[in-house]
Amino acid sequence: MDIITLDCRGMCCPEPLTLLRNAIRKAPVGQIVELISDDPVSLRDIPAFCKFMKHELVSLPTEEKPNTFTVKKLVDPKVKKV
């Protein structure tokens, strides 16, 4: 499974989060999505999204710009638990 890369440089909130949400929704469980963003709001939004949706935030941005987030899809909300 290849890593999905979303280059969101130049986009403002809520666009990076919306693109991540759509990519995760379409991806299979276990998929890795890398999001590149220079929007400072992403530093708050992406970790909150991962926590709320129960996906793993594999890596957070470092001091380098633009910010790079790595997210792993852990659950599929369409699959109901028995």
C-alpha positions, 0 to 999 in steps of 0.5 A: 500500500503506497502512502497517500500524500496531500500537499496542502501548502497555500490552503487555509483552514478548513481545506487541509482538514477537509482533504485529509478527512476525504482521503481517510474516508476513502482509504482502507484501514491501515492506510498511511496519509501524509499531509503537508501544510503551511497553515498554522491552524493545522497544528491544532486541527490535525491532532484533534481530528485524529484523536476524535476519529480514533486514527493514529497520528504517527508523526507530528511536524518538526521545526521544519516548515511546511508542517508534515503530519503522518496519519494512519487510518485505524478504524472504519466507521462504516463497519459496525461492531457486533 
